[in-house]
Amino acid sequence: MRILYDNQIFSIQIYGGASKYYYELLKRIPASDWDTTTIISNNEYIRNQELFSYCDFLPNYYFKGKAYLMDYLNRPYSLFKLKYTNYDVFHQTYFATYYFKAIKAKKMVTTFHDMNYTRYSDLYKKTVTNDVHEKELLQKKSVERADKIIAVSHHTKKDLINFWNIDPERIVVIHHGVNKIKIANLDNSRIVVNPYILYVGERYGFKNFSRFIKAFTIVSEKNRDLKLVCTGRAFSYEEINELNKLNLMDKTVQIYANERTMARLYRDAEMFAYPSFSEGFGMPVLEAMVYDCPVVVSNASSIPEVAGEAGVYFDPFQIEDIADKMGTLLSSSSLRKEKIALGIRQLDQFSWEKTAQEHIAVYQSLM
């Protein structure tokens, strides 16, 4: 068996759930069974583990459009590999379609994470500069071309069926896994001395950050020392304005976090909050559980599928409910202990080894 993965996700993401998924998957499939069209990348996961040979592209320089430049520079090699090398199945890692003619009649698999470009196109248009409609069309063309579609949750499978009328027989649900072993030799000191609630990742649109910080304002009135720690990109001008209006700038900390930093932030947080009202899976929920961090989460989309009984749930559209659940978790040590214990049990349902074996079964079914 020979599986060929394209370069796309390793070009356009430095960190992120999608590239981590492919990295964890490839680590667990025998090296003799797969290849990639990636020749340049800045992705941190493959850089740290030397998963395959590639050129680290201008590693100390960051500029707008760099990720998509890397993708375009990878394209000639991708077309060559797809046209002239031997492989049994092509696994598409993102949704470009320029190579469809090159793969001809070869079997193709695509992984579908979420329907957010379709569900929330108006929100994306307000907050993301890329052409949302074009991305939606590329996703649909990829799904239509694929011989098998891997959905990362049952929620995502339902969306594919309900929105695009995709044949359920073509869709296989395979959950992401999680690394249950804590990173060794972490610095014991706290990055943030104050008690804090941790928010991870993007903050636009359906991520529900605006309601969340309003809820945090309510909680912080009763917990004067409490901070809000946000990882990811710097705050936008609009976000800074909103934080200032809520008098939260001096209570908010923004951190660029690698894997080791993330581990320390999860470890020391009072809780991890996930207010999104739409997620394809929700990998940070499981990562928080690994470090005994209780999770307070939205009761929407795939999140209950991932968090199970370990989650403290709120209605993501109700600011008062978000605040109430965070406040309850802060004030109840018994609830915290209960949810941490349930989180450890919930982790047993997810493993990257199982994820890899289920992918291998999909590939073999096409041969």
LOLUMKE-674635 format. One record per residue (C-alpha): residue number from 1; residue in three letters; x, y, z. Coordinates in nm, 2 decimals. Layout:
BEGIN
    n  res      px      py      pz
  NUM  ala       X       Y       Z
...
***
This chain:
BEGIN
    n  res      px      py      pz
    1  met    0.00    0.00    0.00
    2  arg    0.13    0.35   -0.09
    3  ile   -0.06    0.66    0.02
    4  leu    0.04    1.01   -0.11
    5  tyr   -0.04    1.31    0.10
    6  asp   -0.02    1.66   -0.05
    7  asn    0.17    1.96    0.10
    8  gln   -0.12    2.19    0.16
    9  ile   -0.18    2.17    0.54
   10  phe    0.20    2.17    0.61
   11  ser    0.23    2.49    0.40
   12  ile   -0.05    2.69    0.54
   13  gln   -0.03    2.61    0.91
   14  ile    0.26    2.66    1.15
   15  tyr    0.04    2.54    1.44
   16  gly   -0.32    2.42    1.43
   17  gly   -0.55    2.13    1.48
   18  ala   -0.56    2.01    1.12
   19  ser   -0.18    1.99    1.07
   20  lys   -0.14    1.83    1.41
   21  tyr   -0.39    1.56    1.30
   22  tyr   -0.19    1.48    0.99
   23  tyr    0.14    1.48    1.18
   24  glu    0.00    1.24    1.44
   25  leu   -0.15    1.02    1.17
   26  leu    0.18    1.00    0.97
   27  lys    0.38    0.92    1.28
   28  arg    0.17    0.60    1.32
   29  ile    0.16    0.48    0.96
   30  pro    0.47    0.28    0.85
   31  ala    0.71    0.52    0.67
   32  ser    0.72    0.27    0.38
   33  asp    0.35    0.31    0.32
   34  trp    0.33    0.69    0.26
   35  asp    0.49    0.98    0.09
   36  thr    0.42    1.36    0.08
   37  thr    0.45    1.63   -0.18
   38  thr    0.59    1.88    0.08
   39  ile    0.93    2.02    0.00
   40  ile    0.91    2.36    0.19
   41  ser    0.73    2.43    0.52
   42  asn    0.74    2.61    0.85
   43  asn    0.51    2.37    1.03
   44  glu    0.63    2.33    1.39
   45  tyr    0.51    1.97    1.43
   46  ile    0.72    1.82    1.15
   47  arg    1.01    2.05    1.24
   48  asn    1.03    1.93    1.60
   49  gln    1.00    1.56    1.51
   50  glu    1.18    1.55    1.17
   51  leu    0.89    1.35    1.03
   52  phe    1.02    1.39    0.67
   53  ser    1.28    1.59    0.48
   54  tyr    1.19    1.94    0.36
   55  cys    1.33    2.29    0.34
   56  asp    1.25    2.52    0.63
   57  phe    1.14    2.83    0.44
   58  leu    1.27    3.16    0.57
   59  pro    1.22    3.04    0.93
   60  asn    1.30    3.38    1.09
   61  tyr    1.08    3.59    0.86
   62  tyr    0.71    3.63    0.89
   63  phe    0.50    3.83    0.64
   64  lys    0.14    3.84    0.52
   65  gly    0.08    3.57    0.25
   66  lys    0.39    3.37    0.34
   67  ala    0.18    3.05    0.40
   68  tyr    0.01    3.07    0.06
   69  leu    0.34    3.15   -0.10
   70  met    0.48    2.83    0.03
   71  asp    0.18    2.64   -0.10
   72  tyr    0.23    2.78   -0.45
   73  leu    0.60    2.71   -0.44
   74  asn    0.52    2.35   -0.35
   75  arg    0.27    2.31   -0.64
   76  pro    0.51    2.21   -0.93
   77  tyr    0.66    1.93   -0.72
   78  ser    0.31    1.82   -0.61
   79  leu    0.19    1.80   -0.98
   80  phe    0.50    1.60   -1.07
   81  lys    0.45    1.35   -0.78
   82  leu    0.08    1.31   -0.86
   83  lys    0.14    1.26   -1.23
   84  tyr    0.45    1.05   -1.24
   85  thr    0.50    0.85   -0.92
   86  asn    0.34    0.53   -0.80
   87  tyr    0.08    0.54   -0.53
   88  asp   -0.25    0.37   -0.46
   89  val   -0.45    0.64   -0.28
   90  phe   -0.42    1.02   -0.27
   91  his   -0.51    1.18    0.06
   92  gln   -0.59    1.55    0.01
   93  thr   -0.50    1.76    0.32
   94  tyr   -0.68    2.08    0.23
   95  phe   -0.92    2.18   -0.05
   96  ala   -0.72    2.30   -0.36
   97  thr   -0.84    2.14   -0.68
   98  tyr   -0.57    2.23   -0.93
   99  tyr   -0.43    1.88   -0.93
  100  phe   -0.75    1.69   -1.00
  101  lys   -0.65    1.62   -1.36
  102  ala   -0.31    1.50   -1.25
  103  ile   -0.45    1.23   -1.02
  104  lys   -0.67    1.10   -1.31
  105  ala   -0.87    0.79   -1.19
  106  lys   -0.66    0.73   -0.88
  107  lys   -0.86    0.68   -0.56
  108  met   -0.89    0.99   -0.34
  109  val   -0.96    1.05    0.02
  110  thr   -1.04    1.39    0.18
  111  thr   -1.08    1.47    0.55
  112  phe   -1.37    1.71    0.62
  113  his   -1.34    1.90    0.95
  114  asp   -1.64    2.13    0.96
  115  met   -1.91    2.30    0.75
  116  asn   -1.83    2.65    0.89
  117  tyr   -1.76    2.82    0.56
  118  thr   -2.12    2.72    0.46
  119  arg   -2.29    2.77    0.80
  120  tyr   -2.12    3.10    0.88
  121  ser   -2.01    3.26    0.56
  122  asp   -2.14    3.60    0.66
  123  leu   -1.94    3.59    0.99
  124  tyr   -1.63    3.49    0.79
  125  lys   -1.68    3.77    0.55
  126  lys   -1.67    4.02    0.83
  127  thr   -1.36    3.89    1.00
  128  val   -1.15    3.69    0.74
  129  thr   -1.01    3.86    0.43
  130  asn   -0.99    3.54    0.22
  131  asp   -1.27    3.47   -0.03
  132  val   -1.51    3.26    0.17
  133  his   -1.74    3.17   -0.12
  134  glu   -1.44    3.03   -0.31
  135  lys   -1.33    2.82   -0.02
  136  glu   -1.68    2.68    0.01
  137  leu   -1.68    2.59   -0.36
  138  leu   -1.34    2.42   -0.33
  139  gln   -1.46    2.22   -0.03
  140  lys   -1.77    2.10   -0.22
  141  lys   -1.57    2.01   -0.53
  142  ser   -1.33    1.81   -0.32
  143  val   -1.61    1.62   -0.14
  144  glu   -1.77    1.54   -0.47
  145  arg   -1.44    1.41   -0.62
  146  ala   -1.34    1.20   -0.32
  147  asp   -1.40    0.83   -0.32
  148  lys   -1.41    0.83    0.06
  149  ile   -1.47    1.13    0.30
  150  ile   -1.34    1.11    0.65
  151  ala   -1.55    1.32    0.89
  152  val   -1.39    1.40    1.22
  153  ser   -1.72    1.38    1.41
  154  his   -2.07    1.25    1.38
  155  his   -2.18    1.62    1.39
  156  thr   -1.97    1.69    1.08
  157  lys   -2.11    1.38    0.90
  158  lys   -2.47    1.50    0.97
  159  asp   -2.38    1.84    0.82
  160  leu   -2.24    1.69    0.50
  161  ile   -2.56    1.49    0.46
  162  asn   -2.80    1.78    0.55
  163  phe   -2.63    2.07    0.37
  164  trp   -2.49    1.89    0.06
  165  asn   -2.69    1.57    0.04
  166  ile   -2.37    1.36    0.04
  167  asp   -2.43    0.98    0.03
  168  pro   -2.37    0.85    0.39
  169  glu   -2.20    0.54    0.25
  170  arg   -1.92    0.76    0.13
  171  ile   -1.86    0.91    0.47
  172  val   -1.65    0.74    0.75
  173  val   -1.64    0.90    1.10
  174  ile   -1.30    0.89    1.25
  175  his   -1.23    1.09    1.57
  176  his   -0.90    1.26    1.63
  177  gly   -0.68    1.11    1.90
  178  val   -0.49    1.27    2.19
  179  asn   -0.15    1.23    2.34
  180  lys   -0.23    1.11    2.69
  181  ile    0.13    1.13    2.82
  182  lys    0.22    1.47    2.96
  183  ile    0.53    1.65    2.82
  184  ala    0.83    1.57    3.05
  185  asn    1.05    1.81    3.23
  186  leu    0.82    2.11    3.22
  187  asp    0.93    2.42    3.41
  188  asn    0.74    2.41    3.74
  189  ser    0.70    2.79    3.76
  190  arg    0.38    2.96    3.65
  191  ile    0.38    3.17    3.33
  192  val    0.09    3.37    3.47
  193  val    0.11    3.42    3.85
  194  asn   -0.26    3.51    3.90
  195  pro   -0.54    3.25    3.88
  196  tyr   -0.67    3.26    3.52
  197  ile   -0.92    3.11    3.27
  198  leu   -0.76    2.99    2.95
  199  tyr   -0.89    3.06    2.60
  200  val   -0.71    2.89    2.31
  201  gly   -0.71    2.96    1.93
  202  glu   -0.90    3.19    1.70
  203  arg   -1.15    3.45    1.82
  204  tyr   -1.36    3.55    1.52
  205  gly   -1.73    3.49    1.44
  206  phe   -1.86    3.16    1.55
  207  lys   -1.58    3.13    1.81
  208  asn   -1.81    3.35    2.02
  209  phe   -1.53    3.55    2.18
  210  ser   -1.74    3.86    2.22
  211  arg   -2.00    3.70    2.43
  212  phe   -1.73    3.51    2.62
  213  ile   -1.55    3.82    2.74
  214  lys   -1.87    3.98    2.84
  215  ala   -1.93    3.67    3.06
  216  phe   -1.58    3.69    3.19
  217  thr   -1.65    4.05    3.30
  218  ile   -1.93    3.93    3.52
  219  val   -1.71    3.65    3.67
  220  ser   -1.42    3.88    3.73
  221  glu   -1.63    4.13    3.93
  222  lys   -1.65    3.86    4.21
  223  asn   -1.29    3.73    4.15
  224  arg   -1.07    4.04    4.14
  225  asp   -0.74    3.86    4.09
  226  leu   -0.87    3.65    3.80
  227  lys   -0.70    3.69    3.46
  228  leu   -0.80    3.58    3.11
  229  val   -0.52    3.42    2.91
  230  cys   -0.56    3.40    2.54
  231  thr   -0.32    3.21    2.31
  232  gly   -0.28    3.27    1.94
  233  arg   -0.25    3.58    1.73
  234  ala   -0.23    3.93    1.87
  235  phe   -0.55    4.11    1.95
  236  ser   -0.70    4.30    1.66
  237  tyr   -0.78    4.67    1.68
  238  glu   -1.15    4.59    1.72
  239  glu   -1.08    4.34    2.00
  240  ile   -0.87    4.59    2.19
  241  asn   -1.15    4.84    2.16
  242  glu   -1.40    4.59    2.30
  243  leu   -1.17    4.49    2.58
  244  asn   -1.11    4.85    2.67
  245  lys   -1.49    4.92    2.68
  246  leu   -1.53    4.63    2.92
  247  asn   -1.23    4.74    3.13
  248  leu   -1.06    4.41    3.07
  249  met   -0.72    4.51    2.91
  250  asp   -0.54    4.50    3.24
  251  lys   -0.70    4.16    3.32
  252  thr   -0.61    4.00    2.98
  253  val   -0.29    3.83    2.87
  254  gln   -0.21    3.73    2.51
  255  ile    0.06    3.47    2.46
  256  tyr    0.21    3.31    2.16
  257  ala    0.24    2.95    2.27
  258  asn    0.43    2.65    2.15
  259  glu    0.35    2.29    2.26
  260  arg    0.55    2.32    2.59
  261  thr    0.41    2.66    2.67
  262  met    0.06    2.53    2.60
  263  ala    0.12    2.23    2.84
  264  arg    0.22    2.47    3.12
  265  leu   -0.08    2.70    3.06
  266  tyr   -0.33    2.40    3.07
  267  arg   -0.16    2.27    3.38
  268  asp   -0.19    2.59    3.58
  269  ala   -0.53    2.72    3.46
  270  glu   -0.84    2.73    3.68
  271  met   -1.03    2.60    3.38
  272  phe   -1.02    2.59    3.00
  273  ala   -1.31    2.77    2.83
  274  tyr   -1.45    2.67    2.49
  275  pro   -1.74    2.91    2.40
  276  ser   -1.76    2.83    2.03
  277  phe   -2.10    2.75    1.88
  278  ser   -1.96    2.54    1.60
  279  glu   -1.67    2.30    1.59
  280  gly   -1.59    2.00    1.37
  281  phe   -1.41    1.83    1.66
  282  gly   -1.25    2.04    1.94
  283  met   -0.90    1.90    2.00
  284  pro   -0.81    2.16    2.27
  285  val   -1.08    2.01    2.50
  286  leu   -0.90    1.68    2.52
  287  glu   -0.56    1.85    2.55
  288  ala   -0.68    2.04    2.85
  289  met   -0.80    1.71    3.01
  290  val   -0.45    1.56    2.97
  291  tyr   -0.31    1.83    3.21
  292  asp   -0.59    1.79    3.46
  293  cys   -0.75    2.11    3.36
  294  pro   -1.14    2.11    3.40
  295  val   -1.33    2.23    3.09
  296  val   -1.63    2.46    3.07
  297  val   -1.77    2.43    2.72
  298  ser   -2.05    2.51    2.48
  299  asn   -2.33    2.26    2.45
  300  ala   -2.33    2.30    2.07
  301  ser   -2.22    2.11    1.76
  302  ser   -1.95    1.83    1.82
  303  ile   -1.83    1.96    2.16
  304  pro   -2.05    1.73    2.37
  305  glu   -1.93    1.44    2.15
  306  val   -1.57    1.52    2.26
  307  ala   -1.61    1.64    2.62
  308  gly   -1.87    1.38    2.73
  309  glu   -1.95    1.38    3.10
  310  ala   -1.63    1.57    3.18
  311  gly   -1.76    1.90    3.05
  312  val   -1.94    2.17    3.24
  313  tyr   -2.19    2.29    2.97
  314  phe   -2.34    2.63    2.90
  315  asp   -2.56    2.78    2.63
  316  pro   -2.31    2.97    2.41
  317  phe   -2.58    3.23    2.32
  318  gln   -2.65    3.32    2.68
  319  ile   -2.39    3.54    2.84
  320  glu   -2.54    3.49    3.19
  321  asp   -2.53    3.11    3.15
  322  ile   -2.16    3.12    3.04
  323  ala   -2.08    3.34    3.34
  324  asp   -2.28    3.12    3.58
  325  lys   -2.11    2.80    3.47
  326  met   -1.76    2.95    3.49
  327  gly   -1.84    3.10    3.84
  328  thr   -1.97    2.76    3.96
  329  leu   -1.66    2.58    3.85
  330  leu   -1.44    2.85    4.01
  331  ser   -1.62    2.82    4.35
  332  ser   -1.67    2.45    4.38
  333  ser   -1.35    2.24    4.45
  334  ser   -1.56    1.92    4.46
  335  leu   -1.70    1.99    4.11
  336  arg   -1.35    2.06    3.98
  337  lys   -1.22    1.73    4.12
  338  glu   -1.52    1.54    3.98
  339  lys   -1.47    1.69    3.63
  340  ile   -1.10    1.63    3.63
  341  ala   -1.15    1.26    3.72
  342  leu   -1.42    1.23    3.44
  343  gly   -1.18    1.40    3.20
  344  ile   -0.91    1.13    3.27
  345  arg   -1.18    0.87    3.19
  346  gln   -1.30    1.05    2.88
  347  leu   -0.94    1.04    2.73
  348  asp   -0.96    0.66    2.71
  349  gln   -1.21    0.70    2.42
  350  phe   -0.95    0.87    2.20
  351  ser   -0.61    0.76    2.08
  352  trp   -0.40    0.84    1.78
  353  glu   -0.32    0.47    1.74
  354  lys   -0.69    0.39    1.69
  355  thr   -0.72    0.69    1.45
  356  ala   -0.43    0.56    1.24
  357  gln   -0.57    0.21    1.22
  358  glu   -0.91    0.33    1.11
  359  his   -0.75    0.54    0.84
  360  ile   -0.55    0.24    0.72
  361  ala   -0.88    0.05    0.70
  362  val   -1.03    0.32    0.48
  363  tyr   -0.73    0.32    0.24
  364  gln   -0.74   -0.06    0.22
  365  ser   -1.11   -0.06    0.14
  366  leu   -1.03    0.15   -0.18
  367  met   -0.76   -0.08   -0.31
***
